[in-house]
Amino acid sequence: MRRWSARCEGAESRQAPGPSQGRLVRPVPATGRPNLLRPRPDRGAALAQYELRAATYDFELALFEPLRDLAIGRLDLRAGETVLDVGCGTGLSLDKLHRAVGPAGRVVGIEQSPAMLARARERSCVAKSGNVELIFSPAEELELEGRADAALFHFTHDVLRRPEALDQVLARMRPGGRVVACGLQWAAPWAVPINLFVWGAALRSVSSLGAYTAFGGSAAPPRGPGSLARFARAASMVKSFPGAGATSISSYAFDVLASVAQGDHTRWSIVYDLTAREVQFRTWNHPEIRKVRFSAFDTSCASPVKVLDVTAALAGDVTGRFADYTRHATAVPDPTPLARPSDNQPFRAGP
């Protein structure tokens, strides 16, 4: 979750800023040029997707309600304020925003999907109160009377990918307005179950992936270090797998990981073979693939903890190279490129 302060230029003149006055200040890429390899979100694909999902959308997002509560809390809303719910969907945030600003406040939901907006209109706060309104419009074409004190972007990936949409929303903010954006983010590379969950959830919401061949489009997988480009490349390679008869599945998996590696930032690559109960890995300093057979370990509570120096110059099956854990065995006296611990600081690495 990220929180920005919306800065409206020209605020010293008591006049409300026009669309050209309020803008989001973005960092310039290191190349000095915008990323032209990243496709724009496909509005038609998004509308078709949400037409199908409108009836079940509330159920799909039920698991993420604690994040919604946290995001709304960080808006720090006060009674009487005006808040925008950008990409409000079925209106899951409307009741909570309405309670936060009270009867003297104003809640404005903005949504471009007719099917989602129809669901939002059924919310009690919309039907029974006069200070909750819905606007049927893309965010980049927003027309709003007055100015807002706060804006919520909750799971609005495509809106956040459109600079003109952000500029238009921020142009409708008062000086010092608060903006909170909440959505999915990749976990650490080793958190495989979490990233699989994020992957599955993202596939249902990121319409811009539809431009690539792996997702039904015609565009070749993009190059570049961005997370979306790397995700599309990996998906394309998985879809193009020639079959177990043509190449080793684990070798191909390492090829996929190599295609999305991030230079010196990538310190190791890991492939899990769940059927064989094996883990294969290689490190930045020793690219040889090594294997650990978990079926060989005694996992009872009475068995000693085992450790292995994963950066050592080993090859092949290293299951037998694990040793019992001791403080001396895990001490790292000399600094390495991966970590620079103090002398004799214990460093654990083991199953």
C-alpha positions as CSV (number, residue, x, y, z in Angstrom):
1,M,0.0,0.0,0.0
2,R,1.3,3.4,-0.8
3,R,0.2,6.8,0.4
4,W,0.8,10.0,-1.6
5,S,0.1,13.6,-0.9
6,A,-1.7,15.2,-3.8
7,R,0.1,18.5,-4.5
8,C,-1.9,21.0,-6.5
9,E,0.2,23.7,-8.1
10,G,-1.1,27.2,-8.1
11,A,-2.8,26.7,-4.7
12,E,-1.8,30.1,-3.4
13,S,-4.4,31.7,-5.6
14,R,-7.7,31.0,-3.8
15,Q,-9.1,29.8,-7.1
16,A,-9.7,26.1,-7.5
17,P,-7.0,24.6,-9.8
18,G,-8.0,23.6,-13.3
19,P,-7.2,20.3,-14.9
20,S,-3.8,21.6,-16.0
21,Q,-2.8,22.9,-12.6
22,G,-3.1,19.7,-10.4
23,R,-0.8,17.0,-11.5
24,L,1.1,14.0,-10.2
25,V,4.8,14.5,-10.0
26,R,6.5,11.3,-11.2
27,P,10.1,10.3,-11.1
28,V,11.8,10.3,-14.5
29,P,13.2,6.9,-15.6
30,A,17.0,6.5,-15.6
31,T,17.0,6.5,-19.4
32,G,15.2,9.8,-19.5
33,R,12.5,8.3,-21.6
34,P,9.1,6.7,-20.8
35,N,8.8,3.0,-20.9
36,L,7.4,2.4,-24.3
37,L,7.6,-1.4,-24.0
38,R,4.8,-1.6,-21.5
39,P,1.4,-1.7,-23.2
40,R,-1.4,0.5,-22.0
41,P,-4.3,-1.2,-20.2
42,D,-7.0,-2.5,-22.6
43,R,-10.3,-0.8,-21.7
44,G,-12.4,-3.0,-23.8
45,A,-10.9,-6.1,-22.2
46,A,-11.4,-4.7,-18.7
47,L,-15.0,-3.9,-19.4
48,A,-15.7,-7.3,-20.8
49,Q,-13.9,-8.9,-17.8
50,Y,-15.9,-6.9,-15.2
51,E,-19.2,-7.6,-17.0
52,L,-18.6,-11.3,-16.3
53,R,-17.3,-10.8,-12.7
54,A,-19.8,-8.2,-11.4
55,A,-22.1,-10.8,-9.8
56,T,-19.3,-12.6,-7.9
57,Y,-16.9,-9.7,-7.4
58,D,-17.8,-9.1,-3.7
59,F,-17.1,-12.8,-3.0
60,E,-13.7,-12.6,-4.8
61,L,-12.5,-9.7,-2.7
62,A,-13.8,-10.9,0.6
63,L,-10.4,-12.1,1.7
64,F,-8.9,-8.6,1.2
65,E,-11.4,-6.7,3.3
66,P,-8.8,-6.1,6.1
67,L,-6.7,-4.3,3.5
68,R,-9.6,-2.2,2.5
69,D,-10.2,-1.2,6.2
70,L,-6.5,-0.4,6.5
71,A,-6.5,1.7,3.4
72,I,-9.5,3.7,4.4
73,G,-8.1,4.2,7.8
74,R,-4.9,5.7,6.3
75,L,-7.0,8.3,4.5
76,D,-7.6,9.9,7.9
77,L,-11.0,11.1,6.9
78,R,-12.8,13.7,8.9
79,A,-16.5,14.6,9.3
80,G,-17.7,16.8,6.5
81,E,-14.9,16.0,4.0
82,T,-15.3,14.9,0.4
83,V,-13.7,11.6,-0.7
84,L,-13.3,10.0,-4.1
85,D,-13.6,6.3,-4.5
86,V,-11.8,5.9,-7.9
87,G,-12.7,2.7,-9.7
88,C,-15.3,2.0,-7.0
89,G,-16.5,-1.3,-8.6
90,T,-19.5,-2.7,-6.9
91,G,-19.2,-0.1,-4.1
92,L,-17.6,-2.2,-1.4
93,S,-15.9,0.9,0.1
94,L,-18.8,3.3,-0.2
95,D,-20.5,2.4,3.1
96,K,-17.3,2.6,5.1
97,L,-16.3,5.9,3.4
98,H,-19.8,7.3,4.1
99,R,-19.5,6.4,7.8
100,A,-16.1,8.1,8.0
101,V,-17.2,11.5,6.5
102,G,-20.7,11.5,8.1
103,P,-23.9,13.1,6.9
104,A,-22.2,16.4,6.3
105,G,-19.5,14.9,4.1
106,R,-19.6,13.7,0.5
107,V,-18.6,10.4,-1.1
108,V,-18.1,10.2,-4.9
109,G,-17.7,6.8,-6.5
110,I,-16.2,6.7,-10.0
111,E,-16.6,3.6,-12.2
112,Q,-16.5,2.9,-16.0
113,S,-18.1,-0.5,-15.9
114,P,-22.0,-0.4,-16.2
115,A,-22.3,-3.9,-14.6
116,M,-20.2,-3.0,-11.6
117,L,-21.9,0.4,-11.2
118,A,-25.3,-1.2,-11.2
119,R,-24.2,-3.3,-8.2
120,A,-22.9,-0.2,-6.5
121,R,-26.3,1.5,-6.8
122,E,-27.8,-1.2,-4.7
123,R,-25.8,-0.2,-1.7
124,S,-27.9,1.1,1.2
125,C,-25.8,4.3,1.6
126,V,-26.4,5.1,-2.1
127,A,-30.1,4.5,-2.0
128,K,-30.8,6.1,1.4
129,S,-28.5,9.0,1.7
130,G,-28.2,12.2,-0.3
131,N,-24.4,12.6,0.1
132,V,-23.2,9.5,-1.8
133,E,-23.1,9.8,-5.6
134,L,-21.9,7.7,-8.4
135,I,-20.3,8.9,-11.6
136,F,-20.3,6.7,-14.7
137,S,-17.0,7.6,-16.4
138,P,-13.4,6.6,-16.9
139,A,-11.2,8.3,-14.4
140,E,-9.3,10.2,-17.1
141,E,-12.6,11.8,-18.2
142,L,-13.8,12.7,-14.7
143,E,-15.9,15.8,-14.4
144,L,-16.6,16.8,-10.8
145,E,-18.1,19.8,-9.1
146,G,-16.0,21.1,-6.3
147,R,-12.8,19.6,-4.9
148,A,-12.0,16.5,-2.9
149,D,-10.1,16.2,0.3
150,A,-9.1,12.6,-0.2
151,A,-9.1,9.8,-2.9
152,L,-9.0,6.0,-2.6
153,F,-7.5,3.7,-5.3
154,H,-8.4,0.2,-4.0
155,F,-7.3,-2.6,-6.4
156,T,-7.3,-0.3,-9.4
157,H,-4.2,-1.5,-11.3
158,D,-5.3,-0.3,-14.7
159,V,-6.3,3.2,-13.5
160,L,-2.9,3.6,-11.8
161,R,-1.2,2.6,-15.1
162,R,-2.8,5.6,-16.9
163,P,-1.0,8.9,-16.2
164,E,-3.8,10.9,-17.6
165,A,-6.3,9.3,-15.2
166,L,-4.1,10.1,-12.2
167,D,-3.6,13.7,-13.4
168,Q,-7.3,14.1,-13.9
169,V,-8.1,12.8,-10.4
170,L,-5.4,14.9,-8.7
171,A,-6.6,18.0,-10.5
172,R,-9.8,17.6,-8.6
173,M,-8.1,17.5,-5.2
174,R,-7.7,20.3,-2.8
175,P,-4.1,21.4,-1.9
176,G,-2.7,18.9,0.7
177,G,-5.3,16.3,-0.2
178,R,-4.6,12.7,0.8
179,V,-4.3,9.8,-1.6
180,V,-4.1,6.1,-0.7
181,A,-3.5,3.3,-3.2
182,C,-3.8,-0.4,-2.2
183,G,-3.2,-3.5,-4.4
184,L,-1.3,-6.7,-4.9
185,Q,2.5,-6.8,-4.9
186,W,5.0,-9.6,-5.4
187,A,6.5,-11.2,-2.3
188,A,10.2,-12.2,-2.0
189,P,11.2,-14.8,-4.7
190,W,11.4,-17.6,-2.1
191,A,7.8,-17.1,-1.0
192,V,6.4,-19.4,-3.8
193,P,2.9,-20.0,-2.3
194,I,2.3,-16.3,-1.9
195,N,3.5,-15.4,-5.4
196,L,1.4,-18.2,-6.9
197,F,-1.6,-16.6,-5.1
198,V,-0.7,-13.2,-6.4
199,W,-0.2,-14.5,-9.9
200,G,-3.7,-16.1,-9.9
201,A,-5.3,-13.0,-8.6
202,A,-3.5,-10.7,-11.0
203,L,-4.5,-12.8,-14.0
204,R,-8.1,-12.0,-13.2
205,S,-7.6,-8.2,-13.0
206,V,-4.7,-7.1,-15.2
207,S,-6.2,-6.5,-18.7
208,S,-2.9,-5.2,-20.1
209,L,-1.5,-8.7,-20.2
210,G,-4.0,-9.6,-22.9
211,A,-1.9,-8.0,-25.6
212,Y,0.7,-10.7,-25.3
213,T,0.8,-14.1,-27.1
214,A,0.8,-16.0,-23.8
215,F,-2.5,-14.4,-22.9
216,G,-4.3,-14.6,-26.2
217,G,-2.9,-11.5,-27.9
218,S,-0.5,-11.0,-30.8
219,A,2.4,-9.0,-29.2
220,A,5.7,-10.7,-28.6
221,P,6.9,-11.0,-25.0
222,P,8.4,-7.7,-23.9
223,R,12.0,-7.1,-23.0
224,G,13.1,-5.0,-20.1
225,P,13.5,-5.4,-16.3
226,G,10.0,-4.3,-15.3
227,S,7.9,-6.8,-13.2
228,L,5.1,-6.9,-15.9
229,A,7.6,-7.5,-18.7
230,R,9.3,-10.3,-16.7
231,F,6.0,-11.8,-15.8
232,A,4.9,-11.9,-19.5
233,R,8.2,-13.4,-20.6
234,A,7.9,-16.2,-18.0
235,A,4.3,-16.9,-18.9
236,S,5.2,-17.1,-22.6
237,M,8.0,-19.6,-21.9
238,V,5.8,-21.7,-19.7
239,K,3.1,-21.8,-22.5
240,S,5.8,-22.7,-25.1
241,F,7.2,-25.6,-23.1
242,P,8.2,-28.2,-25.8
243,G,7.3,-31.2,-23.6
244,A,9.2,-33.5,-21.2
245,G,10.4,-35.7,-24.1
246,A,12.2,-32.8,-25.7
247,T,14.0,-31.3,-22.7
248,S,14.3,-31.7,-18.9
249,I,11.5,-30.0,-17.1
250,S,13.8,-28.7,-14.4
251,S,16.4,-27.5,-16.9
252,Y,13.6,-25.6,-18.7
253,A,12.5,-24.2,-15.4
254,F,16.0,-22.8,-14.8
255,D,15.9,-21.3,-18.4
256,V,12.6,-19.5,-17.4
257,L,14.2,-18.2,-14.2
258,A,17.3,-17.0,-16.2
259,S,15.0,-15.0,-18.5
260,V,13.6,-13.0,-15.7
261,A,16.9,-12.7,-13.6
262,Q,17.8,-9.2,-12.5
263,G,21.6,-9.2,-13.0
264,D,23.6,-8.8,-9.8
265,H,20.3,-8.5,-7.8
266,T,19.5,-12.2,-8.4
267,R,21.6,-14.3,-6.0
268,W,20.0,-17.7,-6.4
269,S,17.5,-19.6,-8.4
270,I,15.4,-22.4,-7.0
271,V,13.2,-25.1,-8.7
272,Y,10.8,-27.2,-6.6
273,D,10.1,-30.8,-7.8
274,L,7.1,-31.7,-5.7
275,T,6.6,-35.1,-7.2
276,A,10.2,-36.2,-6.5
277,R,10.3,-34.2,-3.2
278,E,13.5,-32.5,-4.4
279,V,14.8,-29.0,-4.6
280,Q,17.3,-27.9,-7.2
281,F,19.2,-24.6,-6.9
282,R,22.1,-22.6,-8.2
283,T,23.8,-19.5,-6.8
284,W,25.3,-16.4,-8.3
285,N,28.9,-17.6,-7.5
286,H,28.4,-21.2,-8.6
287,P,26.0,-21.7,-11.5
288,E,26.2,-25.5,-11.3
289,I,22.8,-27.0,-10.5
290,R,22.7,-28.8,-7.2
291,K,20.0,-31.1,-5.8
292,V,18.6,-31.7,-2.3
293,R,16.4,-34.8,-1.7
294,F,14.1,-34.1,1.2
295,S,13.0,-37.8,1.4
296,A,16.5,-38.5,2.9
297,F,15.9,-36.3,5.9
298,D,14.5,-37.4,9.3
299,T,11.9,-34.7,10.0
300,S,11.0,-35.9,13.5
301,C,11.3,-33.4,16.3
302,A,14.1,-35.5,17.9
303,S,16.4,-35.2,14.9
304,P,19.1,-32.6,14.9
305,V,18.9,-29.4,12.8
306,K,20.9,-29.7,9.6
307,V,22.7,-26.9,7.7
308,L,24.4,-26.5,4.4
309,D,26.6,-23.6,3.0
310,V,24.6,-23.0,-0.2
311,T,27.4,-20.7,-1.6
312,A,30.0,-23.5,-1.4
313,A,31.6,-24.9,-4.6
314,L,29.5,-28.0,-4.7
315,A,27.8,-29.9,-7.6
316,G,25.2,-32.7,-8.1
317,D,23.4,-34.3,-5.2
318,V,24.4,-32.4,-2.0
319,T,21.9,-34.1,0.3
320,G,24.8,-35.9,2.1
321,R,26.7,-32.6,2.6
322,F,24.3,-31.3,5.2
323,A,25.9,-31.3,8.7
324,D,24.5,-31.0,12.2
325,Y,23.9,-27.4,13.2
326,T,26.5,-25.8,15.6
327,R,27.3,-22.2,16.2
328,H,30.8,-22.8,14.9
329,A,29.6,-24.5,11.7
330,T,27.5,-21.5,10.8
331,A,29.9,-18.7,11.6
332,V,30.9,-16.5,8.7
333,P,34.2,-14.8,9.6
334,D,34.9,-13.1,6.3
335,P,32.6,-10.6,4.4
336,T,31.1,-11.9,1.2
337,P,29.3,-10.1,-1.7
338,L,26.0,-11.5,-0.3
339,A,26.3,-10.4,3.3
340,R,28.9,-8.7,5.4
341,P,28.5,-10.0,9.0
342,S,30.8,-9.3,11.8
343,D,33.3,-11.9,12.9
344,N,31.8,-15.1,14.2
345,Q,28.2,-14.0,13.6
346,P,26.1,-17.1,13.2
347,F,24.4,-17.5,9.8
348,R,21.8,-20.3,9.4
349,A,20.9,-21.9,6.1
350,G,19.1,-25.2,6.2
351,P,15.7,-27.0,5.8
